[in-house]
Structure formats: structure tokens, C-alpha cells
Amino acid sequence: MQWWKLIITVILSEIAGGIGSIFTSQSVSTWYSTLNKPAFSPPNYLFAPVWTILYLLMGIAAYLVWQKGLVELTAKIAFGLFWFQLVLNVLWSYLFFRRQNPLAGFLEIILLWGAILATTIYFFKVSRAAGYLMIPYLLWVTFAALLNFFIWRLNP
């Protein structure tokens, strides 16, 4: 086991979450609190621990792919898709919270969801465990997309 690879992938994943939270924290108690939200909207305090766990799982998944080696094309694609979706993840926080644009956030989260799905599929090809570790993230972003859609529609 190469601990340094695990540390790098987890830390970089959590850093992406930290960058996203900078955009989010500036708007949660102000703009976001004024929005009409659907009844299934979770309380604000739930988001930070859920995302922290998801970034940890993502980092471990990326480590498992990296650990298999990046010699084969499938592993290279999987690893590249991982970093691409992580950038899209941060971009969603910027568009939705910093730009305060639920429509742009919704359009972007569709792209993010597709990138996560592609990453998960490729992770399964390289490491079944890595693929399984991505499923909670895919499910949460599916929920987030639905929430984003309703927020957009409820706030013309």
C-alpha cells in the first residue's frame, strides 16, 4: 500500500470540497435562506458532514484506481474523468451559490451527473471497490440535481 497516494487523493478531494464550501458559505445564511425550497429539502446542517464523507469516499476510490497503475488506457481514462468531475463539482458551487444562479447550477449539475456516472463506470472497470465507493456520491448528486431543479422552478 502506498500511503502517500491515498493521502494525496483524499486531501485533493477534500480541498475541492473546501473550495466549494467557500462559495457556499458566503450565500447559505443570506441568499439561500431566502429561497423557496421544496418540502424534501434537508436542513442546512446536514450538507457539510455528508459532503465531507463523500469527498473522503471519492478520494479513497481515486486512490484504488491509482493504486492499480495508470498504465492501461482504461485506468488513465478513469483517473482523468475523476479529476474532471471534481472540477465540475466545484464549478456547480460557484454557479449556484456564488453566482446565485439556480438555472446555471441545474444545467451544470446535469453535466456533473454525467461525468460522475462515466467516472463510476470506468472505476468499476479498474476496481470494483472504487466503483462501489462512487455510488453514494452519484446518488447524492442525483438528489442534489432534483433539489436544484425545484429551487430553480420555485424561484422565478
PEVENNOR-V745428 format. One record per residue. N is the residue number from 1. RES is the residue in one letter. PSI is psi as a letter, one per 40 degrees, with the letter a starting at -180 (* if undefined). NEAR is the number of other ideal C-beta (glycine too) atoms within 12 Angstrom. D_FIRST is the distance of its C-alpha to the first C-alpha in Angstrom with 1 decimal. Layout:
N_RES_PSI_NEAR_D_FIRST, N_RES_PSI_NEAR_D_FIRST
//
This chain:
1_M_h_11_0.0, 2_Q_g_14_3.8, 3_W_d_12_6.0, 4_W_d_13_8.9, 5_K_d_23_8.7, 6_L_d_22_8.8, 7_I_d_19_11.4, 8_I_d_20_13.4, 9_T_d_33_13.7, 10_V_d_29_14.7, 11_I_d_22_17.0, 12_L_d_28_18.6, 13_S_d_37_19.3, 14_E_d_28_20.8, 15_I_d_21_22.8, 16_A_d_35_24.2, 17_G_d_34_25.3, 18_G_d_21_26.8, 19_I_d_25_28.8, 20_G_d_37_30.0, 21_S_d_26_31.0, 22_I_d_18_33.1, 23_F_d_28_35.2, 24_T_d_31_35.3, 25_S_d_21_36.3, 26_Q_e_19_39.2, 27_S_e_27_40.8, 28_V_d_25_39.8, 29_S_e_13_42.6, 30_T_c_14_45.1, 31_W_d_21_45.2, 32_Y_d_28_42.9, 33_S_e_14_44.8, 34_T_e_14_48.0, 35_L_i_27_46.9, 36_N_h_16_48.1, 37_K_i_23_45.1, 38_P_i_18_45.1, 39_A_d_9_45.3, 40_F_e_13_41.8, 41_S_h_22_40.4, 42_P_i_19_38.0, 43_P_i_13_38.7, 44_N_d_19_37.2, 45_Y_e_11_35.2, 46_L_d_16_33.0, 47_F_d_26_31.6, 48_A_d_21_29.5, 49_P_d_17_27.5, 50_V_d_23_27.0, 51_W_d_33_25.9, 52_T_d_22_23.5, 53_I_d_22_21.8, 54_L_d_35_22.0, 55_Y_d_35_20.4, 56_L_d_27_17.5, 57_L_d_33_17.1, 58_M_d_43_17.6, 59_G_d_34_14.9, 60_I_d_35_12.3, 61_A_d_43_13.9, 62_A_d_47_13.8, 63_Y_d_33_10.1, 64_L_d_33_9.9, 65_V_d_40_12.5, 66_W_d_33_11.1, 67_Q_d_25_7.8, 68_K_e_26_10.6, 69_G_i_18_12.2, 70_L_f_20_15.4, 71_V_d_11_17.6, 72_E_i_16_19.5, 73_L_d_14_22.1, 74_T_d_22_21.2, 75_A_d_25_17.7, 76_K_d_20_19.5, 77_I_d_21_22.2, 78_A_d_36_19.9, 79_F_d_35_18.1, 80_G_d_24_21.6, 81_L_d_33_23.1, 82_F_d_43_20.6, 83_W_d_27_21.7, 84_F_d_24_25.3, 85_Q_d_39_25.5, 86_L_d_35_24.1, 87_V_d_25_26.9, 88_L_d_31_29.3, 89_N_d_44_28.2, 90_V_d_31_29.3, 91_L_d_28_32.4, 92_W_d_40_33.5, 93_S_d_38_33.6, 94_Y_d_27_35.6, 95_L_d_30_38.0, 96_F_d_38_38.6, 97_F_d_34_38.6, 98_R_d_26_39.3, 99_R_e_19_41.8, 100_Q_f_25_42.9, 101_N_g_26_43.2, 102_P_d_32_42.3, 103_L_d_20_43.5, 104_A_d_22_41.3, 105_G_d_38_38.4, 106_F_d_26_39.2, 107_L_d_22_39.4, 108_E_d_32_36.1, 109_I_d_35_34.3, 110_I_d_25_35.4, 111_L_d_24_33.6, 112_L_d_37_30.6, 113_W_d_30_30.7, 114_G_d_22_30.9, 115_A_d_31_28.0, 116_I_d_37_25.8, 117_L_d_26_27.1, 118_A_d_25_26.3, 119_T_d_39_22.8, 120_T_d_36_22.3, 121_I_d_24_23.9, 122_Y_d_32_21.7, 123_F_d_40_18.5, 124_F_d_24_19.8, 125_K_d_23_20.3, 126_V_d_36_16.7, 127_S_h_29_15.0, 128_R_d_18_17.3, 129_A_d_20_15.2, 130_A_d_36_15.2, 131_G_d_31_18.9, 132_Y_d_19_19.6, 133_L_d_33_18.1, 134_M_e_41_20.5, 135_I_d_25_23.6, 136_P_d_24_24.4, 137_Y_d_40_24.5, 138_L_d_32_26.7, 139_L_d_20_29.0, 140_W_d_30_29.3, 141_V_d_35_30.3, 142_T_d_22_32.7, 143_F_d_24_34.3, 144_A_d_37_34.3, 145_A_d_29_36.0, 146_L_d_23_38.6, 147_L_d_30_39.1, 148_N_d_36_39.4, 149_F_d_26_41.9, 150_F_d_21_44.1, 151_I_d_30_44.0, 152_W_d_28_45.2, 153_R_d_17_47.9, 154_L_e_17_49.1, 155_N_g_22_49.4, 156_P_*_9_51.6
//
